[in-house]
Amino acid sequence: MGENSHPGLFDLSGKVALITGGSRGLGRQMALAFADAGADVIVASRKIAACEEVAEDVRAKGRRAAAIAVHAGKWDEVDALIEKAYAAFGRIDILVANAGMSPAVPAHEVTEALFDSVMNLNFKGPFRLCAQVAHRMREGDGGVIIATSSSGALVPAPSTIPYGGAKAALNAMTVSLAHGYGPKVRVNAISAGPFLTDISKAWPEEMRETSDNALGRPGRPEEIVGTALWLASEASSFVTGAIVRCDGGMH
């Protein structure tokens, strides 16, 4: 097979992608990569100014873009986001439920408010978003959903129990939605390991340089791109209900 046996395998031309948590970190990397691959991009996060910055970067690549403010853990705001996205572009072909947070707190110090906040942003909100968009995709031309999960669900840490639990629930949701809305909708999760995003600035210096994984280091944010592009495109046309690890080999 020659070098160009599969032209356009990762091509997203004519597709519309909605990314929550899209203004920074892994979400921003995915937004820019999808635009490079030909997609129009809707960037959603709590800070509209930050979303607008990424939207401008997308437009600079010759693609259409929209910025929408949303608290991704609240169902009413998630519902409003969906309505605004469909009103602006008429369709969503690729959804990335990427918003999340992981405060490190000893288990006995976790308050009910913190527990609810972590569960809302990492599972309750993404559940609503993915379920509603999956339904619309199935009623329409189909589509692809990617949930950003975490190695914290597979290699649980003692200081992030609500987060690990929420991401484990997200993994279960991924499999359930894949079966519930297939074959027109493919649903997968990226189990992301330690990445040098904004959150890593609070890490000890050693954690920013080395990691307890097979590659011995945390990932650079742009290293999420290959996995995300693969799952978003026809390159992964026979992959659904999968938890794809992008973590440098955590164990």
C-alpha positions in Angstrom: 0.0 0.0 0.0 1.4 3.3 -1.0 1.9 6.4 1.0 -1.5 7.9 -0.1 -3.5 4.7 0.1 -5.9 6.4 2.6 -6.2 10.0 1.5 -8.3 12.1 3.8 -8.4 9.5 6.6 -8.2 12.3 9.2 -10.1 14.9 7.2 -12.8 16.8 9.1 -13.8 19.1 6.2 -17.5 20.1 6.4 -17.8 18.9 10.0 -18.9 21.0 13.0 -17.2 20.3 16.3 -18.4 21.4 19.8 -15.7 21.3 22.5 -16.4 22.1 26.2 -13.5 23.2 28.2 -12.3 24.3 24.8 -10.5 27.6 25.8 -7.3 26.1 27.3 -5.3 23.0 27.9 -6.3 19.8 26.0 -9.5 21.4 24.8 -7.7 24.2 23.1 -5.3 21.8 21.4 -8.2 19.8 20.1 -10.0 22.9 18.8 -7.0 24.1 16.8 -6.2 20.6 15.5 -9.8 20.0 14.4 -9.7 23.4 12.6 -6.5 22.4 10.9 -8.2 19.2 9.7 -11.0 21.3 8.2 -13.7 21.5 10.9 -15.7 24.5 12.0 -15.4 24.7 15.8 -17.7 25.9 18.6 -15.6 26.7 21.7 -17.4 26.5 25.1 -16.1 27.2 28.6 -17.0 29.4 31.6 -14.9 32.4 30.4 -16.3 33.8 27.2 -13.2 36.0 26.6 -11.0 33.0 26.6 -13.4 31.2 24.3 -13.3 34.2 21.9 -9.5 34.0 21.8 -9.5 30.4 20.6 -12.4 31.1 18.2 -10.3 33.9 16.6 -7.4 31.4 16.2 -9.8 29.0 14.5 -11.0 31.8 12.2 -7.4 32.6 11.4 -7.1 29.1 10.0 -10.0 29.9 7.6 -12.7 28.0 9.5 -16.0 29.2 11.0 -16.0 29.5 14.8 -18.3 30.4 17.7 -17.7 31.1 21.4 -20.3 30.2 23.9 -20.1 30.6 27.7 -21.3 27.6 29.7 -21.0 26.1 33.2 -20.6 22.5 31.9 -21.8 21.0 35.2 -25.3 22.6 35.2 -28.0 21.0 33.1 -29.9 24.2 32.3 -26.7 25.8 30.9 -25.8 22.6 29.0 -29.2 22.6 27.4 -28.8 26.3 26.5 -25.4 25.5 25.0 -26.9 22.8 22.8 -29.6 25.1 21.6 -27.2 27.9 20.8 -24.8 25.5 19.0 -27.5 24.1 16.8 -28.9 27.6 16.2 -25.5 28.9 15.1 -24.4 26.0 12.9 -27.4 23.8 12.3 -25.6 20.6 13.3 -23.0 19.0 15.6 -20.9 16.2 14.0 -18.3 15.9 16.6 -18.8 16.5 20.3 -15.9 16.6 22.8 -17.1 16.6 26.4 -13.8 17.9 27.8 -14.6 20.2 30.8 -13.4 18.9 34.1 -11.5 19.6 37.3 -9.5 17.6 39.8 -8.9 19.3 43.2 -6.5 17.3 45.4 -8.1 17.0 48.9 -7.7 14.3 51.5 -10.9 12.2 51.5 -11.9 13.1 55.1 -11.7 16.8 54.2 -14.0 16.7 51.2 -17.1 18.8 51.8 -20.5 18.0 50.3 -20.3 21.1 48.2 -16.9 20.1 46.8 -18.1 16.5 46.2 -21.2 17.8 44.3 -19.1 20.3 42.3 -16.6 17.7 41.2 -19.3 15.2 40.3 -21.4 17.8 38.5 -18.6 19.0 36.2 -17.0 15.7 35.5 -20.1 13.4 35.2 -23.5 15.0 35.7 -23.0 17.8 33.1 -21.2 15.6 30.6 -23.9 13.0 30.9 -26.6 15.5 30.0 -24.5 17.0 27.1 -23.6 13.6 25.6 -27.0 12.1 26.0 -28.9 15.0 24.4 -26.4 15.4 21.5 -26.3 11.7 20.9 -30.1 11.7 20.6 -30.0 14.6 18.1 -27.1 12.9 16.1 -29.1 9.7 15.9 -32.2 11.6 14.7 -30.0 13.3 12.1 -26.9 12.2 10.1 -25.1 10.6 13.0 -21.8 11.7 14.6 -19.0 11.1 16.9 -18.8 11.8 20.7 -15.5 11.9 22.6 -15.5 12.2 26.4 -12.3 13.3 28.1 -11.7 10.8 30.9 -8.7 10.3 33.1 -6.2 7.8 34.2 -7.5 8.7 37.7 -10.4 6.3 37.0 -8.1 3.4 36.1 -5.2 4.1 38.5 -7.1 5.8 41.4 -5.3 8.3 43.6 -6.0 8.7 47.3 -6.3 12.5 47.1 -8.8 12.7 44.2 -11.5 10.2 45.1 -14.6 12.1 43.9 -12.8 12.9 40.6 -11.7 9.3 40.0 -15.2 8.1 40.8 -16.7 10.7 38.4 -14.3 9.7 35.6 -15.1 6.0 36.2 -18.7 6.8 35.8 -17.8 8.7 32.6 -16.1 5.6 31.3 -19.2 3.5 32.0 -21.4 6.1 30.3 -19.2 5.9 27.2 -19.8 2.2 26.8 -23.5 2.6 27.5 -24.1 5.4 25.1 -22.1 3.6 22.4 -24.5 0.7 22.6 -27.6 2.9 23.1 -27.1 5.3 20.2 -25.1 3.1 17.7 -24.7 2.4 14.9 -25.2 6.0 13.8 -23.3 7.5 16.7 -19.9 6.4 17.8 -18.9 7.2 21.5 -15.4 6.8 22.9 -13.4 8.2 25.8 -9.8 9.4 26.0 -8.3 8.3 29.3 -5.8 11.2 29.6 -2.8 10.8 31.9 -0.7 13.6 33.3 -0.4 16.5 30.9 1.5 19.8 31.2 -1.5 22.0 30.9 -2.3 25.0 33.1 -3.1 22.8 36.1 0.5 21.4 36.1 1.8 24.8 37.2 0.7 23.9 40.7 2.6 20.6 40.6 5.9 20.1 42.3 8.9 20.5 39.9 9.6 16.8 39.9 6.0 16.0 38.7 6.5 18.4 35.8 9.6 16.5 34.7 9.0 12.9 35.5 6.0 10.6 35.8 5.3 7.0 37.0 4.5 5.7 33.6 6.3 3.8 30.9 7.5 6.9 29.2 8.7 8.4 32.4 7.3 11.8 31.8 4.0 13.8 31.6 2.6 14.6 28.2 2.8 17.8 26.3 -0.6 19.2 25.6 -0.2 18.8 21.8 0.3 15.1 22.3 -3.4 14.7 22.8 -4.0 15.7 19.2 -3.3 12.4 17.4 -5.7 10.4 19.7 -8.4 13.1 19.4 -8.1 13.4 15.6 -8.2 9.6 15.2 -11.4 9.3 17.3 -13.1 12.3 15.7 -12.4 11.1 12.1 -13.2 8.2 9.9 -9.8 6.8 10.8 -11.5 5.1 13.7 -14.7 4.1 11.9 -14.8 0.7 13.6 -14.0 2.0 17.1 -16.8 2.7 19.6 -17.4 2.1 23.3 -13.7 2.3 23.8 -11.7 3.8 26.6 -8.5 4.9 24.8 -5.5 5.4 27.0 -3.3 8.4 26.2 -1.2 8.4 29.4 2.3 7.4 28.6 1.7 4.0 29.9 0.3 4.4 33.4 0.1 1.3 35.6 
